[in-house]
Amino acid sequence: MNILFRSDSSSTIGTGHIMRDLVLAKQYSDAAITFAIQDLESNINHKIKEAGYDMVILKSNAKEELDRLIKKLSIDLLVIDHYGIDYKQEKWLKVNNPALKILSFDDTYEKHYCDILLNHNINAEEKRYKGLVPRECELRCGMKYTLLREEFKVEKEIKRDKVYDVFIAMGGADTAQLNIKILEALPKDLKVVLVTTQANRHLEALQKYLKDKDNISLYINSNEIAKLINQSKLAIITPSVTVNEVLYLGAEFIAIKTADNQSCMAQYLQEKNYFILDSFVPKFLQVQVNKMIESLETKNNYHGVKI
């Protein structure tokens, strides 16, 4: 079986698409897998190479270029994880490749022309795709299909001391430029760990800011995200796929919405009485962090607390 993953990463797109694609790719251990990607600014294409998969660098996001590659590689299954590829492009590819199967990722209940639709977020509902996909489309929605890296499955079985008060992950690229603003809002006596990647175009400014901040640890391109979450009392994250990870580990968190495509997850979390900020408000965040940490320390139990 020949499988082609179409995805991208950059300082504006972020890194989450590639990371979850790599998890899915492992489920097809007997297949010949290739990633079709663009060479965008601050990408993490090296992660694909490190995982041992072939890569083809595309010159554009044009459907014609992708179509040529599908034919050249005799692709059986095309996995699309890209906001820039819509229903019309999917249908065009299917018409031009009648035997091709398409698996489309979706987080925001968009219309798709695919054989398999995957929404692996905890809030995903099959019924909301009625009329959005072909009748014969296989729906894979919800926790049953959540894509988690192996490190999370291992870490779930480990009980660790809470070395950090706060864990911060605002996306590998920090597209909303919130890392420094959040750090400035937090009480200075807290021990903080912040994770980011080289896709973060503001990394140099962040490193400069942290030079005299002994209470803050910075991890870049870390392979121990699950461990760091497990070592923290509280996580500050975006209402994105990261929510799947922190909830899986039973971690307490505050989510700050930074993009429109996070609206569905944000609404779900609000309905479940988790603390969500629709936008970054320093004072609200500071008050809530103090409140949650005090509550956790009082109970001496860092699992199961909701606001």
C-alpha positions in Angstrom: 0.0 0.0 0.0 1.3 3.4 -1.0 0.3 6.3 1.3 0.9 10.0 0.8 0.6 12.5 3.6 -0.1 16.1 2.6 0.7 18.5 5.4 2.8 21.5 6.2 4.5 23.2 9.2 5.8 26.7 9.6 6.0 29.7 11.9 2.4 30.6 11.0 0.8 27.2 10.5 2.4 25.7 13.6 3.8 22.2 14.1 0.7 20.2 15.3 -0.3 18.9 11.9 3.0 17.2 11.2 3.3 15.8 14.7 -0.1 14.1 14.7 0.5 12.8 11.1 3.7 11.1 12.4 1.6 9.3 15.0 -1.0 8.2 12.5 1.8 7.0 10.1 3.0 4.5 12.6 -0.4 2.7 12.4 0.5 1.9 8.8 3.7 -0.1 9.5 3.4 -2.2 6.4 2.9 0.6 4.0 5.2 2.7 1.8 4.8 6.2 3.3 5.8 9.5 1.7 5.2 13.0 3.0 4.4 15.8 0.5 5.4 19.1 2.1 6.4 22.6 1.3 9.7 24.1 2.5 8.1 26.9 4.5 9.8 29.2 7.0 10.7 27.6 10.3 9.2 24.2 9.4 9.8 20.9 11.3 10.4 18.8 8.2 13.4 17.3 9.9 11.0 15.4 12.2 9.8 13.5 9.2 13.3 12.6 8.2 14.1 11.5 11.7 11.1 9.2 11.7 12.5 7.5 8.6 9.9 8.6 6.1 10.4 9.7 2.5 9.7 13.4 1.7 8.9 15.2 -1.5 9.2 19.0 -1.4 6.3 20.7 -3.2 6.7 24.1 -4.9 3.2 25.1 -4.1 -0.2 24.0 -2.7 -1.6 23.6 -6.2 -3.8 20.6 -6.7 -2.2 19.9 -10.1 1.2 19.4 -8.5 -0.2 17.1 -5.9 -2.1 15.2 -8.6 1.1 14.6 -10.5 2.8 13.2 -7.4 -0.1 10.9 -6.7 0.1 9.4 -10.2 3.9 9.2 -10.1 4.0 7.3 -6.8 0.9 5.2 -7.5 -0.7 6.4 -4.3 -3.5 4.2 -2.8 -4.4 6.5 0.2 -4.0 10.2 0.4 -4.0 11.6 3.9 -4.8 15.3 3.9 -4.1 17.4 7.0 -4.1 20.9 5.7 -6.5 23.8 6.1 -5.5 25.0 2.6 -7.1 22.0 0.9 -10.8 22.1 0.8 -13.8 20.1 -0.5 -13.5 21.2 -4.1 -9.8 20.3 -4.3 -10.5 16.9 -2.6 -13.3 16.2 -5.2 -11.0 17.2 -8.1 -8.3 14.8 -6.9 -10.9 12.0 -6.5 -12.3 12.6 -10.0 -8.8 12.6 -11.5 -7.8 9.5 -9.5 -10.9 7.2 -9.4 -9.1 4.4 -7.4 -7.6 6.9 -4.8 -8.9 6.8 -1.2 -8.7 10.0 0.8 -8.5 10.4 4.5 -9.2 13.9 5.6 -8.3 15.4 9.0 -10.9 17.9 10.3 -11.2 19.9 13.6 -13.8 22.5 12.7 -16.7 20.6 11.0 -15.9 21.6 7.4 -17.3 20.1 4.3 -15.1 17.3 2.8 -15.1 14.9 -0.2 -13.3 11.9 1.3 -13.6 8.2 2.1 -12.5 8.6 5.7 -12.9 11.6 8.0 -10.8 11.8 11.1 -11.6 14.2 13.9 -9.6 12.8 16.9 -10.4 15.5 19.4 -12.3 14.6 22.5 -15.2 16.9 21.6 -15.7 15.4 18.1 -19.3 14.4 17.3 -20.3 12.2 14.3 -23.8 13.7 14.0 -22.3 17.1 13.2 -20.9 15.8 9.9 -24.3 15.0 8.5 -24.5 16.6 5.1 -20.8 17.6 5.2 -19.3 14.4 3.9 -20.4 11.7 1.3 -23.0 9.3 2.6 -20.5 6.4 2.4 -17.8 8.2 4.2 -16.4 6.4 7.3 -16.4 8.7 10.3 -13.7 8.4 12.9 -14.6 10.8 15.7 -13.7 11.2 19.3 -11.5 9.8 22.0 -11.4 6.3 20.5 -9.3 7.7 17.7 -7.2 10.2 19.6 -3.6 10.3 18.3 -1.2 10.2 21.2 2.6 9.8 20.9 4.0 6.7 22.7 5.6 8.9 25.4 2.1 9.8 26.7 1.0 6.2 27.0 4.2 5.4 28.9 4.0 8.5 31.1 0.4 7.8 32.2 1.6 4.9 34.2 4.2 6.9 36.1 3.6 9.1 39.2 6.1 11.9 39.4 6.9 14.6 41.9 5.7 18.0 40.9 8.9 19.8 40.1 7.2 22.7 38.4 4.3 24.9 39.3 3.3 25.8 35.8 3.8 24.1 32.4 3.3 26.4 29.3 2.8 25.2 25.8 1.3 27.8 23.4 2.0 25.8 20.3 5.3 24.9 18.7 5.3 28.2 16.8 3.6 30.5 19.4 1.7 32.1 16.5 -0.1 34.4 18.9 3.2 35.6 20.5 1.9 35.0 24.0 4.8 33.2 25.7 6.6 36.3 27.1 3.2 37.9 27.9 2.1 34.9 29.9 5.5 34.7 31.8 5.2 38.4 32.7 1.7 37.9 34.1 2.6 34.9 36.3 3.7 35.4 39.9 7.5 35.6 40.0 7.8 33.0 42.8 6.5 30.2 40.7 8.7 27.6 39.1 7.8 27.5 35.4 8.7 25.2 32.5 8.0 26.4 28.9 8.2 24.3 25.8 8.5 25.5 22.2 10.2 24.6 19.0 12.6 26.1 16.4 9.5 26.9 14.4 8.9 29.8 16.8 10.1 32.9 15.0 10.2 34.7 18.3 12.6 32.2 19.9 15.5 34.6 20.0 13.5 37.2 21.9 12.2 34.6 24.3 15.7 33.3 25.1 16.9 36.9 25.6 14.0 37.5 28.0 14.8 34.4 30.0 18.5 35.1 30.6 18.0 36.4 34.1 14.9 34.3 35.0 16.2 31.4 37.1 12.7 30.3 38.0 11.9 29.5 34.3 13.2 26.5 32.3 13.0 26.5 28.6 12.8 23.4 26.4 13.2 23.6 22.7 12.2 20.6 20.4 11.8 18.4 23.5 10.9 14.8 23.2 9.8 14.7 26.9 6.6 16.8 26.8 4.6 14.2 28.6 7.2 14.0 31.4 7.2 17.7 31.8 3.4 17.9 32.0 3.4 15.1 34.5 6.0 17.0 36.6 3.8 20.1 36.7 0.9 21.1 39.0 -0.8 23.2 36.3 -0.7 23.6 32.5 -1.4 26.7 30.4 -2.2 25.6 26.9 -4.3 26.4 23.8 -7.7 24.7 23.3 -6.2 22.5 20.6 -5.0 18.9 20.3 -2.8 19.6 23.3 -6.0 19.3 25.4 -6.2 15.7 24.4 -2.8 15.1 25.9 -3.2 16.9 29.2 -6.5 15.3 29.8 -5.1 11.9 29.0 -2.5 12.5 31.7 -5.1 13.8 34.2 -3.4 17.2 34.4 -5.1 20.4 35.4 -5.0 23.2 32.9 -6.1 26.7 31.8 -6.7 27.1 28.1 -6.2 30.4 26.2 -7.9 30.6 22.8 -5.5 32.0 20.1 -7.1 31.1 16.8 -10.6 30.7 15.2 -10.0 27.0 14.5 -9.9 26.4 18.3 -13.6 27.6 18.8 -15.1 24.1 18.8 -12.7 22.8 21.4 -13.0 26.0 23.5 -16.8 25.7 23.5 -16.7 22.1 24.5 -14.3 22.8 27.4 -16.5 25.7 28.6 -19.5 23.4 28.6 -17.5 20.9 30.7 -16.7 23.7 33.2 -13.0 24.0 32.5 -11.4 27.4 32.7 -11.1 29.0 29.3 -10.0 32.5 28.3 -11.4 33.6 24.9 -8.4 36.0 24.7 -5.3 36.6 26.8 -6.2 38.9 29.8 -3.1 39.1 32.1 -5.0 39.9 35.3 -7.6 37.1 34.8 -4.8 34.6 34.1 -2.8 35.7 37.2 -5.8 35.4 39.5 -6.8 32.0 38.1 -3.3 30.5 38.3 -3.0 31.6 42.0 -6.5 30.2 42.7 -5.8 26.8 41.1 -2.4 26.3 42.5 -3.6 27.2 46.0 -6.5 24.7 45.7 -4.2 22.0 44.4 -1.6 22.5 47.2 -4.4 22.5 49.8 -5.7 19.2 48.7 -2.2 17.9 48.0 -3.8 16.2 45.0 -3.0 17.3 41.5 -5.7 15.3 39.7 -9.5 15.6 39.2 -10.0 19.3 40.0 -12.3 21.4 37.9 -13.1 25.1 38.1 
